[in-house]
Amino acid sequence: MSVNPKRVRRLVEAEQKSGPVIYWMSRDQRAEDNWALLFAQELAQKRGSALAVVFCLVSEFMGAASRHYHFMLQGLREVETNLSKLNIPFFLLMGEQCKEIPNFLALQNAGALVSDFSPLRQSREWKTEVSRKVSGDWKIPFYEVDSHNIVPCWLASPKAEWAAYTFRPRINRHLGEFLVEFPRLQKHPYLWKNEQENDWAAAEKTVKSDTAPKVSAKVSAKVSAKVSAKVSAMDRIKPGEAAASGQLRDFVERRLSDYDLQRNDPNADGQSHLSQYLHFGQISSQRVALQVLAGMADAGAFLEELIVRRELSDNFCYYNSSYDSVAGFPNWARETLNNHAGDRREYLYTLEELESARTHDDLWNAAQLEMVCRGRMHGYLRMYWAKKILEWTQSPREALRFAIYLNDRYELDGRDPNGYVGIAWSIGGVHDCAWRERAIFGKVRYMSNAGMKKKFDVQRYINSINRWAES
């Protein structure tokens, strides 16, 4: 089975040359179940060419911290090992994407370039610049393959969708065509000459070390001294394709059947714990969907989040260039938030106070502490966490800036369309509707500590996080 051509689009029109095919890996960091890599192999086999995968490491990327780089680099080393078994070399470059990728193409006399897809601004700017150089200097074809979404983003909808209810029928009509089993990546018959060893030690050295903020004295005087070590280690979540596959198996076998009942309870081990693997592309959402469907007849709640909600986030970021700005909020939300911009805030916190979990709200502090120490936060708490930042800051603009900074610095799945849209939903009503008007929030949906106590045992969660941080 070949790659569906609707999943592929040309960024540069040119005739393929006889040199090797290069897959510029970025968002989808895996050897298995990767449509972009499969398409690159198809191109190489048709011309009898060698095939290579290249990844370019940028030392400062969108607020990423050392935890993100270490997690990513360990996963990429596994990719290198898996590809080597298939006669496909993996090259780790370091430097500016727009310089290193074209230089590599020229050095190797490449015949074609393939990339994976991302709707985010930085990735699109890189591809625009590389396209300019490819079309002007070497005149080889440059393809983009959406290997991250089940339904290619540009095909799922031609516009930014208003909400899940408008997006759902559009994406569902394509699932029969795109939600299919993957072909196997083959051992490549055309060998690469003059391989070089990647300097992984040098790559690790380019990553800046960072420490955690001192947490609130309300938690424990002992905690602050231990948080930095927990943050720097981050060894409780193993990276890579094998770890992602193991986590998926565990979820399907043990937690999927109760997912709908337990997904909004942070005290229950009910979530999939796949978000960081999906973010780094260490597992395909399509593989997750296929395995979930094979393991359970009724998995509607999970598949709604995995497919509809997740791909709606890509849709929003792809068609809305202001996805990380107040300008990206719907008109009704901007208007109502502006009308209440002067409302009195009972509490106002600085970014430093929020980052170090020094608020009056023990539930919020515990959620922030978990994010700092563990690199994750329960999805239901993320909504509450972001909405309280709106309530405790000077303006929606400041709230959005603080929330994005904290999310991208500490969450392992930060710098992701899901994160930007989740925050925009919480603070700016994106993909939501107007609710009863109230102070500060206007008509944006409100969440309270008292409301959270009706949903789950809040004190149990707080106690569990504090015990974990002190251990």
C-alpha positions as CSV (number, residue, x, y, z in Angstrom):
1,M,0.0,0.0,0.0
2,S,1.3,3.4,-0.9
3,V,0.9,6.7,0.9
4,N,-2.4,8.4,0.0
5,P,-1.4,11.3,-2.3
6,K,-4.0,13.5,-0.5
7,R,-1.8,13.4,2.5
8,V,1.1,15.0,0.5
9,R,1.5,18.4,-1.0
10,R,4.3,20.1,-2.9
11,L,6.0,23.1,-1.5
12,V,8.4,23.3,-4.4
13,E,7.6,22.1,-7.9
14,A,10.6,20.5,-9.6
15,E,11.8,17.3,-11.2
16,Q,13.3,14.8,-8.8
17,K,17.0,14.3,-9.4
18,S,19.1,11.2,-9.1
19,G,20.6,12.0,-5.7
20,P,19.4,10.7,-2.3
21,V,16.0,11.5,-0.9
22,I,16.2,13.4,2.4
23,Y,13.5,13.3,5.0
24,W,13.7,16.4,7.2
25,M,12.2,15.1,10.5
26,S,10.8,17.6,12.9
27,R,7.4,17.1,14.5
28,D,7.1,13.3,13.9
29,Q,10.1,11.8,15.7
30,R,9.7,8.1,15.0
31,A,10.6,5.4,12.6
32,E,7.4,3.4,12.8
33,D,4.0,4.6,11.5
34,N,5.4,7.7,9.9
35,W,3.7,8.7,6.6
36,A,6.3,11.3,5.8
37,L,9.1,8.7,6.1
38,L,7.1,6.1,4.2
39,F,6.6,8.6,1.4
40,A,10.3,9.5,1.3
41,Q,11.1,5.8,0.9
42,E,8.6,5.5,-2.0
43,L,10.3,8.4,-3.8
44,A,13.8,6.9,-3.2
45,Q,12.8,3.4,-4.3
46,K,11.2,4.7,-7.5
47,R,14.5,6.3,-8.5
48,G,16.8,3.7,-7.0
49,S,18.2,6.3,-4.6
50,A,19.6,6.2,-1.1
51,L,17.4,7.5,1.7
52,A,18.4,9.5,4.9
53,V,16.7,11.1,7.8
54,V,18.0,14.4,9.1
55,F,17.0,16.3,12.3
56,C,18.2,19.8,13.0
57,L,18.6,20.7,16.7
58,V,18.0,24.3,17.6
59,S,19.5,25.3,21.0
60,E,16.8,27.8,21.8
61,F,13.3,26.9,20.6
62,M,10.1,28.6,21.7
63,G,10.9,28.6,25.4
64,A,11.8,24.9,25.6
65,A,13.6,23.9,28.8
66,S,16.3,21.2,29.4
67,R,13.6,18.7,30.2
68,H,12.2,19.0,26.7
69,Y,15.5,18.6,25.0
70,H,16.6,15.7,27.1
71,F,13.3,13.9,26.5
72,M,13.6,14.6,22.8
73,L,17.2,13.7,22.4
74,Q,16.8,10.3,24.1
75,G,13.9,9.6,21.8
76,L,15.9,10.6,18.7
77,R,18.7,8.2,19.7
78,E,16.2,5.4,19.6
79,V,15.1,6.6,16.2
80,E,18.7,6.4,15.0
81,T,19.0,2.8,16.3
82,N,15.7,1.7,14.7
83,L,16.6,3.3,11.3
84,S,20.1,1.8,11.2
85,K,18.5,-1.7,11.2
86,L,16.8,-0.7,8.0
87,N,19.8,0.8,6.1
88,I,18.5,4.3,6.7
89,P,21.1,6.7,8.2
90,F,20.1,9.4,10.7
91,F,21.9,12.7,10.8
92,L,21.7,15.0,13.7
93,L,22.5,18.6,12.7
94,M,22.9,21.5,15.1
95,G,22.3,25.1,14.2
96,E,19.8,27.2,12.3
97,Q,17.3,25.2,10.3
98,C,17.3,27.6,7.4
99,K,21.0,27.3,7.1
100,E,21.8,23.7,8.0
101,I,19.1,22.0,6.0
102,P,20.0,23.7,2.7
103,N,23.7,23.1,3.4
104,F,23.1,19.4,4.0
105,L,21.1,19.1,0.7
106,A,23.9,20.7,-1.2
107,L,26.6,18.6,0.4
108,Q,24.7,15.4,-0.4
109,N,23.5,16.4,-3.9
110,A,20.0,15.5,-2.7
111,G,17.4,14.5,-5.3
112,A,14.3,15.4,-3.3
113,L,13.3,16.8,0.2
114,V,10.4,15.6,2.3
115,S,9.2,17.2,5.6
116,D,6.4,16.5,8.1
117,F,3.7,19.0,8.9
118,S,3.2,21.5,11.7
119,P,0.7,24.4,11.7
120,L,2.9,26.5,14.1
121,R,4.4,29.8,13.0
122,Q,8.1,28.9,13.5
123,S,7.9,25.7,11.5
124,R,6.1,27.4,8.6
125,E,8.6,30.2,8.5
126,W,11.5,27.7,8.3
127,K,9.8,25.8,5.5
128,T,9.2,29.1,3.6
129,E,12.8,30.0,3.8
130,V,14.1,26.5,2.9
131,S,11.6,26.4,0.0
132,R,13.0,29.7,-1.3
133,K,16.6,28.3,-1.2
134,V,15.6,24.9,-2.7
135,S,13.7,26.4,-5.6
136,G,16.4,29.0,-6.3
137,D,19.6,27.0,-5.8
138,W,19.0,23.3,-6.4
139,K,15.6,23.1,-8.0
140,I,14.6,19.8,-6.4
141,P,11.0,18.9,-5.3
142,F,10.1,19.7,-1.7
143,Y,7.1,17.8,-0.2
144,E,5.2,18.2,3.0
145,V,3.4,15.2,4.4
146,D,0.9,15.4,7.3
147,S,1.9,12.5,9.4
148,H,0.7,14.0,12.6
149,N,-3.0,14.2,12.0
150,I,-5.2,11.2,10.9
151,V,-7.0,13.4,8.4
152,P,-4.6,15.9,6.7
153,C,-5.1,19.3,8.3
154,W,-5.7,21.2,5.0
155,L,-8.2,18.5,3.8
156,A,-10.2,18.2,7.0
157,S,-11.5,21.7,6.6
158,P,-10.7,24.7,4.3
159,K,-11.2,27.2,7.1
160,A,-10.9,27.8,10.8
161,E,-13.8,25.9,12.4
162,W,-16.0,27.6,15.0
163,A,-16.2,24.7,17.4
164,A,-16.0,21.0,17.7
165,Y,-19.6,20.6,16.6
166,T,-18.8,22.2,13.2
167,F,-15.5,20.3,12.8
168,R,-16.8,16.9,13.8
169,P,-18.9,16.1,10.7
170,R,-16.1,17.3,8.4
171,I,-13.5,15.1,9.9
172,N,-15.7,12.1,10.3
173,R,-16.5,12.0,6.6
174,H,-12.8,11.4,5.9
175,L,-12.0,8.8,8.5
176,G,-13.0,5.9,6.3
177,E,-10.3,6.9,3.8
178,F,-7.5,7.9,6.2
179,L,-7.9,5.8,9.3
180,V,-6.2,2.8,7.8
181,E,-3.4,0.4,8.8
182,F,0.2,1.5,8.1
183,P,2.5,-0.3,5.7
184,R,5.8,-1.4,7.1
185,L,8.9,0.6,6.6
186,Q,11.2,-1.6,4.5
187,K,14.9,-2.3,4.8
188,H,16.2,0.2,2.2
189,P,17.9,-1.6,-0.7
190,Y,20.1,1.3,-1.8
191,L,22.9,1.9,0.7
192,W,24.1,5.3,1.8
193,K,27.8,5.9,1.4
194,N,30.1,7.8,3.8
195,E,28.0,7.8,6.9
196,Q,29.1,9.8,9.9
197,E,28.6,9.3,13.6
198,N,26.4,11.8,15.4
199,D,27.9,13.7,18.3
200,W,25.1,13.1,20.9
201,A,27.4,14.4,23.7
202,A,27.8,17.7,21.9
203,A,24.0,17.9,21.4
204,E,23.4,17.4,25.1
205,K,25.9,20.2,25.9
206,T,24.0,22.7,23.8
207,V,21.0,22.3,26.1
208,K,20.9,24.8,28.8
209,S,20.4,23.5,32.3
210,D,17.6,25.1,34.2
211,T,16.3,24.9,37.7
212,A,12.8,25.0,39.2
213,P,11.5,28.1,41.1
214,K,11.3,28.0,44.9
215,V,7.8,26.8,45.7
216,S,5.4,28.1,48.2
217,A,6.2,27.9,51.9
218,K,2.6,26.7,52.3
219,V,3.6,23.4,50.8
220,S,6.6,22.6,52.9
221,A,9.9,24.1,53.9
222,K,11.5,20.9,52.7
223,V,10.1,21.0,49.2
224,S,12.0,23.9,47.7
225,A,15.4,22.1,48.1
226,K,14.1,19.0,46.4
227,V,12.2,20.5,43.5
228,S,15.2,21.4,41.4
229,A,16.5,17.8,41.5
230,K,13.1,16.4,40.6
231,V,12.9,18.8,37.7
232,S,16.3,18.1,36.3
233,A,15.9,14.3,36.6
234,M,12.4,13.9,35.1
235,D,13.1,10.2,34.9
236,R,9.7,9.0,35.8
237,I,8.5,9.5,32.2
238,K,10.6,7.4,29.8
239,P,10.9,8.8,26.3
240,G,11.0,7.1,22.9
241,E,8.9,4.9,20.6
242,A,9.1,1.7,22.8
243,A,8.0,3.6,25.9
244,A,5.2,5.2,24.0
245,S,4.0,1.8,22.7
246,G,4.2,0.4,26.2
247,Q,2.1,3.2,27.6
248,L,-0.5,2.7,24.9
249,R,-0.8,-1.0,25.6
250,D,-1.1,-0.3,29.3
251,F,-3.8,2.2,28.8
252,V,-5.9,0.0,26.4
253,E,-5.6,-3.0,28.7
254,R,-6.1,-1.3,32.1
255,R,-7.7,2.1,31.9
256,L,-9.6,2.5,28.6
257,S,-12.8,0.8,29.8
258,D,-13.2,3.3,32.6
259,Y,-11.9,6.3,30.7
260,D,-15.3,8.1,30.4
261,L,-16.0,7.7,34.1
262,Q,-12.6,8.7,35.4
263,R,-11.1,11.2,32.9
264,N,-12.1,14.3,35.0
265,D,-10.8,13.0,38.3
266,P,-7.1,13.8,39.0
267,N,-7.1,11.3,41.8
268,A,-7.9,8.4,39.4
269,D,-5.3,7.0,37.2
270,G,-7.7,7.3,34.3
271,Q,-5.9,9.2,31.6
272,S,-3.8,7.8,28.7
273,H,-0.5,9.6,29.7
274,L,0.2,9.8,26.0
275,S,0.3,13.6,25.5
276,Q,4.1,14.0,25.6
277,Y,4.6,11.1,23.2
278,L,2.0,12.5,20.8
279,H,3.6,16.0,21.1
280,F,7.1,14.8,20.2
281,G,5.7,12.4,17.5
282,Q,7.2,9.4,19.3
283,I,3.9,7.7,18.6
284,S,1.3,8.3,15.9
285,S,-2.2,9.3,16.9
286,Q,-3.4,7.1,14.1
287,R,-1.7,4.1,15.7
288,V,-3.3,5.0,19.0
289,A,-6.8,5.2,17.3
290,L,-6.3,1.9,15.6
291,Q,-5.2,0.1,18.8
292,V,-8.0,1.6,20.8
293,L,-10.6,0.6,18.3
294,A,-9.2,-2.9,18.2
295,G,-9.2,-3.1,22.0
296,M,-12.7,-1.8,22.7
297,A,-16.0,-1.4,20.9
298,D,-17.1,1.8,22.7
299,A,-14.3,4.2,23.1
300,G,-16.2,7.3,21.9
301,A,-15.1,9.7,24.7
302,F,-11.4,9.0,24.2
303,L,-11.6,9.1,20.4
304,E,-13.4,12.4,20.5
305,E,-10.5,13.9,22.4
306,L,-7.8,12.1,20.3
307,I,-9.2,12.9,16.9
308,V,-11.8,15.7,16.9
309,R,-10.5,17.9,19.7
310,R,-6.8,17.3,18.9
311,E,-7.1,17.9,15.2
312,L,-9.4,20.9,15.8
313,S,-6.4,22.4,17.6
314,D,-4.2,22.0,14.5
315,N,-7.1,23.5,12.5
316,F,-7.2,26.6,14.7
317,C,-3.4,27.2,14.6
318,Y,-3.2,26.5,10.9
319,Y,-5.9,29.0,9.9
320,N,-5.5,31.5,12.7
321,S,-2.1,33.2,12.7
322,S,-3.0,34.8,16.1
323,Y,-3.4,31.5,17.8
324,D,-1.2,32.6,20.8
325,S,-2.6,36.2,21.0
326,V,-5.7,37.8,22.3
327,A,-6.4,38.8,18.7
328,G,-7.1,35.1,18.1
329,F,-10.1,35.1,20.5
330,P,-13.6,35.2,19.0
331,N,-15.1,38.7,18.7
332,W,-17.7,38.1,21.5
333,A,-15.0,37.0,23.9
334,R,-12.7,40.0,23.1
335,E,-15.6,42.4,23.5
336,T,-16.8,41.0,26.8
337,L,-13.4,40.7,28.3
338,N,-12.6,44.3,27.3
339,N,-15.9,45.4,28.9
340,H,-14.7,43.9,32.2
341,A,-11.0,44.9,31.9
342,G,-11.4,47.5,34.7
343,D,-13.1,45.1,37.2
344,R,-11.5,44.8,40.6
345,R,-9.4,41.7,41.1
346,E,-9.4,40.4,44.7
347,Y,-6.0,38.8,44.1
348,L,-3.2,39.9,41.8
349,Y,-0.1,37.8,41.3
350,T,3.2,38.3,39.5
351,L,4.6,35.8,37.1
352,E,7.2,34.9,39.7
353,E,4.5,34.2,42.4
354,L,2.5,32.0,40.0
355,E,5.6,30.2,38.8
356,S,6.6,29.3,42.4
357,A,3.1,28.3,43.4
358,R,2.6,31.2,45.9
359,T,-1.1,31.9,45.7
360,H,-3.9,31.7,48.3
361,D,-5.4,28.7,46.5
362,D,-3.9,25.3,47.6
363,L,-5.5,23.5,44.7
364,W,-4.0,25.8,42.1
365,N,-0.6,25.6,44.0
366,A,-0.7,21.8,43.9
367,A,-1.4,21.7,40.2
368,Q,1.4,24.2,39.5
369,L,3.8,22.1,41.7
370,E,2.9,18.9,39.8
371,M,3.6,20.7,36.5
372,V,6.9,22.0,37.7
373,C,8.0,18.7,39.2
374,R,6.5,16.1,36.9
375,G,6.2,17.9,33.7
376,R,2.5,17.3,33.4
377,M,-0.9,18.4,34.7
378,H,-4.3,16.6,34.6
379,G,-6.4,17.9,31.7
380,Y,-9.3,18.9,33.9
381,L,-7.0,20.9,36.2
382,R,-5.4,22.6,33.3
383,M,-8.7,24.4,32.5
384,Y,-9.1,25.6,36.1
385,W,-5.4,26.5,36.3
386,A,-5.6,28.8,33.2
387,K,-8.9,30.4,34.2
388,K,-7.5,31.3,37.6
389,I,-4.6,33.0,35.9
390,L,-7.1,35.2,34.1
391,E,-8.8,36.0,37.4
392,W,-5.5,36.9,39.2
393,T,-3.7,39.0,36.6
394,Q,-4.0,42.6,35.3
395,S,-5.6,41.8,31.9
396,P,-6.4,38.9,29.5
397,R,-3.3,39.8,27.5
398,E,-1.1,39.3,30.6
399,A,-3.0,36.2,31.6
400,L,-2.4,34.6,28.2
401,R,1.3,35.5,28.2
402,F,1.8,34.1,31.7
403,A,-0.1,30.9,31.0
404,I,1.7,30.2,27.7
405,Y,5.1,30.8,29.4
406,L,4.4,28.4,32.3
407,N,2.8,25.8,30.0
408,D,5.7,25.9,27.5
409,R,8.4,26.0,30.1
410,Y,7.2,23.1,32.4
411,E,4.8,20.9,30.5
412,L,6.5,18.1,28.5
413,D,3.8,18.6,25.9
414,G,4.3,22.4,25.7
415,R,4.7,24.4,22.5
416,D,1.9,22.4,21.0
417,P,-1.4,23.4,19.2
418,N,-3.3,21.6,22.0
419,G,-1.7,23.8,24.6
420,Y,-2.3,27.0,22.8
421,V,-5.9,26.1,22.1
422,G,-6.5,24.8,25.6
423,I,-5.3,28.1,27.1
424,A,-7.2,30.1,24.5
425,W,-10.4,28.2,25.4
426,S,-9.9,28.8,29.1
427,I,-9.0,32.5,28.9
428,G,-10.6,33.6,25.6
429,G,-13.6,31.4,24.9
430,V,-12.1,29.8,21.7
431,H,-14.3,26.9,20.5
432,D,-16.7,27.7,23.4
433,C,-19.9,29.7,23.7
434,A,-21.0,32.7,25.7
435,W,-22.0,32.0,29.3
436,R,-23.7,34.0,32.1
437,E,-21.9,37.4,32.4
438,R,-19.9,38.0,35.6
439,A,-17.0,40.1,36.8
440,I,-13.6,39.9,35.1
441,F,-14.6,36.9,32.9
442,G,-17.5,38.6,31.2
443,K,-19.2,35.9,29.3
444,V,-16.2,33.5,29.2
445,R,-16.9,30.3,31.0
446,Y,-16.0,30.5,34.8
447,M,-14.6,27.8,37.0
448,S,-14.4,27.9,40.8
449,N,-12.7,26.1,43.7
450,A,-16.1,25.2,45.1
451,G,-17.1,23.8,41.8
452,M,-14.0,21.6,41.6
453,K,-14.8,20.2,45.0
454,K,-18.1,18.9,43.6
455,K,-16.2,17.1,40.9
456,F,-13.5,15.3,42.8
457,D,-11.8,15.1,46.2
458,V,-9.7,18.2,46.1
459,Q,-8.0,17.7,49.4
460,R,-6.9,14.2,48.5
461,Y,-5.3,15.6,45.4
462,I,-3.5,18.4,47.3
463,N,-2.2,15.9,49.9
464,S,-1.0,13.5,47.3
465,I,1.0,16.1,45.4
466,N,2.5,17.5,48.6
467,R,3.5,14.0,49.8
468,W,5.1,13.3,46.4
469,A,7.0,16.5,46.4
470,E,8.4,15.8,49.9
471,S,9.4,12.2,49.2
